[in-house]
């Protein structure tokens, strides 16, 4: 646990995984088929986490591949705008394309359409992760999508080994997206292997249940990982809050209720808020609650990376809300 916290407290992260383009109809509430105006923004779980960290005063470098075209260049420019180090974001040519997410800023009848065929980020290989100086960072963060295809899968496991050799703790957001995987069985096996190599694991009840072979077994799976391989495990339960396993304790935390505009982006912003709060000296429970507040802020505003809180926004939100729900 000490090594994990010490790494996070550097507030300097190497993040592995995709950057993509998000598009959403304006104004909020508009169905995609009725759209006349669309907004483009940075997307992709790992890119969102990195952007969120930077908006909250931390440092983050992203390692991935983007398409060698205007959309890939858009993603790099967006990363630069948020202060994310894009030194290790490498363009790949041919027919590989950046992922594209088209989603709506509404909760009722929400629609999201994901384009992931021939995804550029899956072309990240061992040469990309070998180029990183892991000793320059405090911790490695990744999200589960990187493991869904080769050569990205092998490259990321290799990055885990390189990070471990450099003394970095590994932070893993399960982030299971069925559409990216060849089969549920492959996903379960690979995500479980990644979890067993990680110092900190964050996932929701469905994701832990998926790895365990049934949602009713998910909580026991999270508890088991905390007792065997991981120093800290966060088991998220949506509106019911979260249970965090650390140092033999089970910490229950609630959420900050808001009027949500959309269901997307909460997990990425939680991660960014949680790790930067630890880095800024907050205790574990307070950091979990600040991560929860970041998630609530993001779902209450349009976009994902654009909706994520900066430090003044987070502090104002906490000042305006008397406290989270009871877990």
Secondary structure in CASP SS format (residue, H / E / C, confidence):
PFRMAT SS
TARGET T0000
AUTHOR 0000-0000-0000
METHOD secondary structure of the structure
MODEL  1
X C 1.00
X H 1.00
X H 1.00
X H 1.00
X H 1.00
X H 1.00
X H 1.00
X H 1.00
X C 1.00
X C 1.00
X C 1.00
X E 1.00
X E 1.00
X E 1.00
X E 1.00
X E 1.00
X C 1.00
X C 1.00
X C 1.00
X E 1.00
X E 1.00
X E 1.00
X E 1.00
X E 1.00
X E 1.00
X E 1.00
X C 1.00
X C 1.00
X C 1.00
X C 1.00
X C 1.00
X H 1.00
X H 1.00
X H 1.00
X C 1.00
X C 1.00
X E 1.00
X E 1.00
X E 1.00
X E 1.00
X E 1.00
X E 1.00
X E 1.00
X C 1.00
X H 1.00
X H 1.00
X H 1.00
X H 1.00
X H 1.00
X H 1.00
X H 1.00
X H 1.00
X H 1.00
X H 1.00
X H 1.00
X C 1.00
X C 1.00
X C 1.00
X E 1.00
X E 1.00
X E 1.00
X E 1.00
X E 1.00
X E 1.00
X E 1.00
X E 1.00
X E 1.00
X C 1.00
X C 1.00
X H 1.00
X H 1.00
X H 1.00
X H 1.00
X H 1.00
X H 1.00
X H 1.00
X H 1.00
X H 1.00
X H 1.00
X H 1.00
X H 1.00
X H 1.00
X C 1.00
X C 1.00
X E 1.00
X E 1.00
X E 1.00
X E 1.00
X E 1.00
X E 1.00
X E 1.00
X E 1.00
X C 1.00
X C 1.00
X C 1.00
X C 1.00
X E 1.00
X C 1.00
X C 1.00
X E 1.00
X E 1.00
X E 1.00
X E 1.00
X C 1.00
X C 1.00
X C 1.00
X C 1.00
X C 1.00
X C 1.00
X C 1.00
X C 1.00
X E 1.00
X E 1.00
X E 1.00
X E 1.00
X C 1.00
X C 1.00
X C 1.00
X E 1.00
X H 1.00
X H 1.00
X H 1.00
X H 1.00
X C 1.00
X C 1.00
X H 1.00
X H 1.00
X H 1.00
X H 1.00
X H 1.00
X C 1.00
X C 1.00
X C 1.00
X H 1.00
X H 1.00
X H 1.00
X C 1.00
X C 1.00
X E 1.00
X E 1.00
X E 1.00
X E 1.00
X E 1.00
X H 1.00
X H 1.00
X H 1.00
X H 1.00
X C 1.00
X C 1.00
X C 1.00
X C 1.00
X H 1.00
X H 1.00
X H 1.00
X H 1.00
X H 1.00
X H 1.00
X H 1.00
X H 1.00
X H 1.00
X H 1.00
X H 1.00
X H 1.00
X H 1.00
X H 1.00
X C 1.00
X C 1.00
X C 1.00
X E 1.00
X E 1.00
X E 1.00
X E 1.00
X E 1.00
X C 1.00
X C 1.00
X C 1.00
X C 1.00
X H 1.00
X H 1.00
X H 1.00
X C 1.00
X C 1.00
X C 1.00
X H 1.00
X H 1.00
X H 1.00
X H 1.00
X H 1.00
X H 1.00
X H 1.00
X H 1.00
X H 1.00
X H 1.00
X H 1.00
X H 1.00
X H 1.00
X C 1.00
X C 1.00
X C 1.00
X E 1.00
X E 1.00
X E 1.00
X E 1.00
X E 1.00
X H 1.00
X H 1.00
X H 1.00
X H 1.00
X H 1.00
X H 1.00
X H 1.00
X H 1.00
X C 1.00
X C 1.00
X H 1.00
X H 1.00
X H 1.00
X H 1.00
X H 1.00
X H 1.00
X H 1.00
X H 1.00
X H 1.00
X H 1.00
X H 1.00
X H 1.00
X H 1.00
X H 1.00
X C 1.00
X C 1.00
X C 1.00
X E 1.00
X E 1.00
X E 1.00
X E 1.00
X E 1.00
X C 1.00
X H 1.00
X H 1.00
X H 1.00
X C 1.00
X E 1.00
X E 1.00
X E 1.00
X E 1.00
X E 1.00
X C 1.00
X C 1.00
X E 1.00
X E 1.00
X E 1.00
X E 1.00
X E 1.00
X C 1.00
X C 1.00
X C 1.00
X C 1.00
X C 1.00
X C 1.00
X C 1.00
X C 1.00
X C 1.00
X C 1.00
X C 1.00
X C 1.00
X H 1.00
X H 1.00
X H 1.00
X H 1.00
X H 1.00
X H 1.00
X H 1.00
X H 1.00
X H 1.00
X H 1.00
X H 1.00
X H 1.00
X H 1.00
X H 1.00
X C 1.00
X C 1.00
X C 1.00
X C 1.00
X H 1.00
X H 1.00
X H 1.00
X H 1.00
X H 1.00
X H 1.00
X H 1.00
X H 1.00
X H 1.00
X H 1.00
X H 1.00
X H 1.00
X H 1.00
X H 1.00
X H 1.00
X H 1.00
X C 1.00
X C 1.00
X C 1.00
X C 1.00
X C 1.00
X C 1.00
X C 1.00
X C 1.00
X C 1.00
X C 1.00
X C 1.00
X H 1.00
X H 1.00
X H 1.00
X H 1.00
X H 1.00
X H 1.00
X H 1.00
X H 1.00
X H 1.00
X H 1.00
X C 1.00
X C 1.00
X C 1.00
X C 1.00
X C 1.00
X C 1.00
X C 1.00
END
